[in-house]
């Protein structure tokens, strides 16, 4: 996933991010993972999770505006 997609712009796809988070979770659970790979995946996962949270907060705000 490209870095620009994780910045909360309009191109960000929450479904793709959640799929990637699932892949990361599965890889982190593997027995053959190195410490370096674990760290890189953890960093990527935290960025994705934060971007998902940011996008969902934005959607929530849009819904509040619509309801007013």
N, CA, C and O atoms as CSV, one atom per row, in Angstrom:
chain,resi,resn,atom,element,x,y,z
A,1,UNK,N,N,0.853,-1.178,0.000
A,1,UNK,CA,C,0.000,0.000,0.000
A,1,UNK,C,C,0.896,1.238,0.000
A,1,UNK,O,O,1.863,1.313,0.757
A,2,UNK,N,N,0.568,2.194,-0.846
A,2,UNK,CA,C,1.384,3.390,-0.954
A,2,UNK,C,C,1.223,4.279,0.272
A,2,UNK,O,O,0.165,4.321,0.898
A,3,UNK,N,N,2.296,4.984,0.595
A,3,UNK,CA,C,2.285,5.874,1.755
A,3,UNK,C,C,1.203,6.938,1.624
A,3,UNK,O,O,0.537,7.261,2.607
A,4,UNK,N,N,1.013,7.497,0.405
A,4,UNK,CA,C,0.027,8.562,0.248
A,4,UNK,C,C,-1.386,8.078,0.583
A,4,UNK,O,O,-2.233,8.877,0.982
A,5,UNK,N,N,-1.646,6.784,0.426
A,5,UNK,CA,C,-2.956,6.259,0.750
A,5,UNK,C,C,-3.180,6.171,2.250
A,5,UNK,O,O,-4.321,6.064,2.698
A,6,UNK,N,N,-2.123,6.214,3.020
A,6,UNK,CA,C,-2.253,6.110,4.472
A,6,UNK,C,C,-2.336,7.476,5.142
A,6,UNK,O,O,-2.353,7.558,6.370
A,7,UNK,N,N,-2.386,8.534,4.366
A,7,UNK,CA,C,-2.376,9.868,4.956
A,7,UNK,C,C,-3.761,10.421,5.204
A,7,UNK,O,O,-3.891,11.552,5.671
A,8,UNK,N,N,-4.806,9.654,4.903
A,8,UNK,CA,C,-6.154,10.136,5.159
A,8,UNK,C,C,-6.748,10.891,3.988
A,8,UNK,O,O,-7.799,11.514,4.144
A,9,UNK,N,N,-6.119,10.863,2.818
A,9,UNK,CA,C,-6.696,11.566,1.680
A,9,UNK,C,C,-7.865,10.781,1.109
A,9,UNK,O,O,-8.190,9.702,1.603
A,10,UNK,N,N,-8.493,11.312,0.082
A,10,UNK,CA,C,-9.691,10.701,-0.490
A,10,UNK,C,C,-9.431,9.324,-1.084
A,10,UNK,O,O,-10.360,8.523,-1.188
A,11,UNK,N,N,-8.194,9.022,-1.479
A,11,UNK,CA,C,-7.865,7.740,-2.085
A,11,UNK,C,C,-7.768,6.613,-1.063
A,11,UNK,O,O,-7.721,5.441,-1.438
A,12,UNK,N,N,-7.739,6.953,0.210
A,12,UNK,CA,C,-7.575,5.944,1.249
A,12,UNK,C,C,-8.773,5.007,1.258
A,12,UNK,O,O,-9.918,5.459,1.278
A,13,UNK,N,N,-8.516,3.717,1.243
A,13,UNK,CA,C,-9.563,2.706,1.230
A,13,UNK,C,C,-9.496,1.909,2.530
A,13,UNK,O,O,-8.560,1.139,2.748
A,14,UNK,N,N,-10.479,2.097,3.374
A,14,UNK,CA,C,-10.504,1.440,4.681
A,14,UNK,C,C,-10.551,-0.073,4.524
A,14,UNK,O,O,-9.892,-0.794,5.272
A,15,UNK,N,N,-11.322,-0.557,3.562
A,15,UNK,CA,C,-11.417,-2.008,3.370
A,15,UNK,C,C,-10.071,-2.612,3.004
A,15,UNK,O,O,-9.704,-3.667,3.521
A,16,UNK,N,N,-9.334,-1.955,2.119
A,16,UNK,CA,C,-8.001,-2.445,1.748
A,16,UNK,C,C,-7.054,-2.387,2.947
A,16,UNK,O,O,-6.242,-3.289,3.152
A,17,UNK,N,N,-7.167,-1.332,3.723
A,17,UNK,CA,C,-6.319,-1.191,4.903
A,17,UNK,C,C,-6.616,-2.295,5.915
A,17,UNK,O,O,-5.698,-2.864,6.504
A,18,UNK,N,N,-7.877,-2.591,6.114
A,18,UNK,CA,C,-8.245,-3.662,7.047
A,18,UNK,C,C,-7.760,-5.013,6.552
A,18,UNK,O,O,-7.326,-5.850,7.344
A,19,UNK,N,N,-7.832,-5.229,5.241
A,19,UNK,CA,C,-7.293,-6.468,4.677
A,19,UNK,C,C,-5.791,-6.567,4.932
A,19,UNK,O,O,-5.283,-7.625,5.303
A,20,UNK,N,N,-5.090,-5.455,4.729
A,20,UNK,CA,C,-3.644,-5.449,4.956
A,20,UNK,C,C,-3.326,-5.669,6.436
A,20,UNK,O,O,-2.367,-6.364,6.773
A,21,UNK,N,N,-4.128,-5.078,7.312
A,21,UNK,CA,C,-3.926,-5.287,8.750
A,21,UNK,C,C,-4.095,-6.761,9.110
A,21,UNK,O,O,-3.372,-7.280,9.960
A,22,UNK,N,N,-5.037,-7.429,8.473
A,22,UNK,CA,C,-5.226,-8.862,8.712
A,22,UNK,C,C,-4.000,-9.646,8.237
A,22,UNK,O,O,-3.554,-10.574,8.912
A,23,UNK,N,N,-3.456,-9.272,7.075
A,23,UNK,CA,C,-2.247,-9.922,6.574
A,23,UNK,C,C,-1.086,-9.713,7.551
A,23,UNK,O,O,-0.335,-10.642,7.849
A,24,UNK,N,N,-0.955,-8.498,8.034
A,24,UNK,CA,C,0.113,-8.182,8.987
A,24,UNK,C,C,-0.047,-9.012,10.249
A,24,UNK,O,O,0.927,-9.564,10.762
A,25,UNK,N,N,-1.260,-9.101,10.746
A,25,UNK,CA,C,-1.526,-9.881,11.954
A,25,UNK,C,C,-1.140,-11.344,11.767
A,25,UNK,O,O,-0.529,-11.951,12.646
A,26,UNK,N,N,-1.499,-11.898,10.628
A,26,UNK,CA,C,-1.157,-13.294,10.354
A,26,UNK,C,C,0.352,-13.482,10.268
A,26,UNK,O,O,0.894,-14.463,10.778
A,27,UNK,N,N,1.017,-12.545,9.625
A,27,UNK,CA,C,2.478,-12.661,9.490
A,27,UNK,C,C,3.167,-12.520,10.847
A,27,UNK,O,O,4.133,-13.227,11.134
A,28,UNK,N,N,2.668,-11.607,11.676
A,28,UNK,CA,C,3.252,-11.423,13.005
A,28,UNK,C,C,3.072,-12.667,13.872
A,28,UNK,O,O,3.869,-12.912,14.778
A,29,UNK,N,N,2.051,-13.439,13.605
A,29,UNK,CA,C,1.797,-14.649,14.374
A,29,UNK,C,C,2.654,-15.827,13.906
A,29,UNK,O,O,2.697,-16.861,14.571
A,30,UNK,N,N,3.332,-15.678,12.774
A,30,UNK,CA,C,4.153,-16.759,12.229
A,30,UNK,C,C,5.377,-17.013,13.111
A,30,UNK,O,O,5.905,-16.096,13.741
A,31,UNK,N,N,5.808,-18.243,13.142
A,31,UNK,CA,C,6.954,-18.619,13.975
A,31,UNK,C,C,8.287,-18.260,13.325
A,31,UNK,O,O,9.296,-18.130,14.017
A,32,UNK,N,N,8.300,-18.100,12.014
A,32,UNK,CA,C,9.560,-17.882,11.307
A,32,UNK,C,C,9.862,-16.409,11.040
A,32,UNK,O,O,10.748,-16.106,10.241
A,33,UNK,N,N,9.158,-15.500,11.679
A,33,UNK,CA,C,9.347,-14.072,11.432
A,33,UNK,C,C,10.564,-13.551,12.210
A,33,UNK,O,O,10.806,-13.942,13.352
A,34,UNK,N,N,11.309,-12.674,11.569
A,34,UNK,CA,C,12.477,-12.096,12.231
A,34,UNK,C,C,12.052,-10.882,13.060
A,34,UNK,O,O,10.974,-10.320,12.867
A,35,UNK,N,N,12.907,-10.507,13.962
A,35,UNK,CA,C,12.637,-9.334,14.787
A,35,UNK,C,C,12.527,-8.082,13.919
A,35,UNK,O,O,11.648,-7.248,14.140
A,36,UNK,N,N,13.408,-7.950,12.942
A,36,UNK,CA,C,13.386,-6.793,12.056
A,36,UNK,C,C,12.080,-6.735,11.263
A,36,UNK,O,O,11.468,-5.674,11.145
A,37,UNK,N,N,11.659,-7.870,10.723
A,37,UNK,CA,C,10.403,-7.904,9.968
A,37,UNK,C,C,9.223,-7.591,10.889
A,37,UNK,O,O,8.297,-6.881,10.498
A,38,UNK,N,N,9.258,-8.119,12.103
A,38,UNK,CA,C,8.193,-7.843,13.076
A,38,UNK,C,C,8.067,-6.345,13.343
A,38,UNK,O,O,6.966,-5.797,13.377
A,39,UNK,N,N,9.198,-5.705,13.527
A,39,UNK,CA,C,9.194,-4.275,13.797
A,39,UNK,C,C,8.632,-3.488,12.618
A,39,UNK,O,O,7.825,-2.577,12.804
A,40,UNK,N,N,9.055,-3.836,11.412
A,40,UNK,CA,C,8.563,-3.138,10.219
A,40,UNK,C,C,7.055,-3.334,10.046
A,40,UNK,O,O,6.327,-2.388,9.745
A,41,UNK,N,N,6.606,-4.548,10.237
A,41,UNK,CA,C,5.171,-4.819,10.115
A,41,UNK,C,C,4.380,-4.106,11.206
A,41,UNK,O,O,3.291,-3.592,10.953
A,42,UNK,N,N,4.927,-4.076,12.411
A,42,UNK,CA,C,4.257,-3.369,13.508
A,42,UNK,C,C,4.114,-1.889,13.178
A,42,UNK,O,O,3.052,-1.305,13.394
A,43,UNK,N,N,5.180,-1.276,12.654
A,43,UNK,CA,C,5.124,0.137,12.268
A,43,UNK,C,C,4.060,0.366,11.200
A,43,UNK,O,O,3.258,1.295,11.296
A,44,UNK,N,N,4.064,-0.488,10.189
A,44,UNK,CA,C,3.071,-0.356,9.118
A,44,UNK,C,C,1.657,-0.506,9.680
A,44,UNK,O,O,0.753,0.252,9.326
A,45,UNK,N,N,1.481,-1.484,10.551
A,45,UNK,CA,C,0.166,-1.726,11.134
A,45,UNK,C,C,-0.344,-0.554,11.960
A,45,UNK,O,O,-1.524,-0.210,11.894
A,46,UNK,N,N,0.542,0.060,12.739
A,46,UNK,CA,C,0.105,1.192,13.551
A,46,UNK,C,C,-0.264,2.388,12.671
A,46,UNK,O,O,-1.202,3.122,12.983
A,47,UNK,N,N,0.466,2.585,11.579
A,47,UNK,CA,C,0.126,3.667,10.642
A,47,UNK,C,C,-1.228,3.405,9.982
A,47,UNK,O,O,-2.056,4.306,9.858
A,48,UNK,N,N,-1.435,2.173,9.567
A,48,UNK,CA,C,-2.711,1.825,8.945
A,48,UNK,C,C,-3.875,1.979,9.916
A,48,UNK,O,O,-4.925,2.514,9.557
A,49,UNK,N,N,-3.685,1.511,11.141
A,49,UNK,CA,C,-4.742,1.621,12.146
A,49,UNK,C,C,-5.077,3.089,12.423
A,49,UNK,O,O,-6.248,3.446,12.548
A,50,UNK,N,N,-4.060,3.929,12.519
A,50,UNK,CA,C,-4.285,5.356,12.762
A,50,UNK,C,C,-5.006,5.998,11.575
A,50,UNK,O,O,-5.895,6.828,11.762
A,51,UNK,N,N,-4.625,5.616,10.361
A,51,UNK,CA,C,-5.273,6.165,9.168
A,51,UNK,C,C,-6.732,5.727,9.091
A,51,UNK,O,O,-7.599,6.511,8.704
A,52,UNK,N,N,-7.002,4.485,9.457
A,52,UNK,CA,C,-8.394,3.997,9.483
A,52,UNK,C,C,-9.202,4.792,10.499
A,52,UNK,O,O,-10.318,5.223,10.212
A,53,UNK,N,N,-8.643,4.984,11.673
A,53,UNK,CA,C,-9.328,5.742,12.728
A,53,UNK,C,C,-9.614,7.165,12.256
A,53,UNK,O,O,-10.713,7.683,12.455
A,54,UNK,N,N,-8.624,7.792,11.633
A,54,UNK,CA,C,-8.788,9.160,11.140
A,54,UNK,C,C,-9.897,9.229,10.085
A,54,UNK,O,O,-10.728,10.137,10.104
A,55,UNK,N,N,-9.898,8.276,9.182
A,55,UNK,CA,C,-10.917,8.261,8.122
A,55,UNK,C,C,-12.308,8.033,8.718
A,55,UNK,O,O,-13.272,8.685,8.316
A,56,UNK,N,N,-12.408,7.128,9.654
A,56,UNK,CA,C,-13.710,6.837,10.257
A,56,UNK,C,C,-14.234,8.029,11.065
A,56,UNK,O,O,-15.441,8.272,11.087
A,57,UNK,N,N,-13.362,8.756,11.713
A,57,UNK,CA,C,-13.777,9.965,12.426
A,57,UNK,C,C,-14.295,10.989,11.420
A,57,UNK,O,O,-15.290,11.669,11.675
A,58,UNK,N,N,-13.620,11.098,10.277
A,58,UNK,CA,C,-14.068,12.017,9.236
A,58,UNK,C,C,-15.444,11.650,8.705
A,58,UNK,O,O,-16.283,12.525,8.488
A,59,UNK,N,N,-15.675,10.378,8.498
A,59,UNK,CA,C,-16.979,9.914,8.029
A,59,UNK,C,C,-18.049,10.212,9.078
A,59,UNK,O,O,-19.155,10.634,8.744
A,60,UNK,N,N,-17.713,9.991,10.337
A,60,UNK,CA,C,-18.661,10.272,11.419
A,60,UNK,C,C,-19.047,11.752,11.425
A,60,UNK,O,O,-20.216,12.085,11.617
A,61,UNK,N,N,-18.083,12.629,11.219
A,61,UNK,CA,C,-18.363,14.070,11.169
A,61,UNK,C,C,-19.255,14.406,9.989
A,61,UNK,O,O,-20.165,15.225,10.112
A,62,UNK,N,N,-19.000,13.774,8.833
A,62,UNK,CA,C,-19.839,14.000,7.668
A,62,UNK,C,C,-21.285,13.575,7.940
A,62,UNK,O,O,-22.228,14.261,7.548
A,63,UNK,N,N,-21.441,12.451,8.607
A,63,UNK,CA,C,-22.786,11.978,8.939
A,63,UNK,C,C,-23.497,12.916,9.900
A,63,UNK,O,O,-24.702,13.134,9.777
A,64,UNK,N,N,-22.772,13.465,10.845
A,64,UNK,CA,C,-23.370,14.427,11.782
A,64,UNK,C,C,-23.848,15.665,11.048
A,64,UNK,O,O,-24.904,16.208,11.372
A,65,UNK,N,N,-23.078,16.121,10.057
A,65,UNK,CA,C,-23.464,17.289,9.279
A,65,UNK,C,C,-24.721,17.001,8.470
A,65,UNK,O,O,-25.616,17.841,8.375
A,66,UNK,N,N,-24.781,15.805,7.888
A,66,UNK,CA,C,-25.951,15.412,7.102
A,66,UNK,C,C,-27.189,15.370,7.966
A,66,UNK,O,O,-28.263,15.779,7.524
A,67,UNK,N,N,-27.064,14.883,9.190
A,67,UNK,CA,C,-28.204,14.748,10.090
A,67,UNK,C,C,-28.730,16.077,10.594
A,67,UNK,O,O,-29.873,16.154,11.044
A,68,UNK,N,N,-27.927,17.118,10.530
A,68,UNK,CA,C,-28.357,18.421,11.054
A,68,UNK,C,C,-29.331,19.108,10.167
A,68,UNK,O,O,-29.779,20.211,10.479
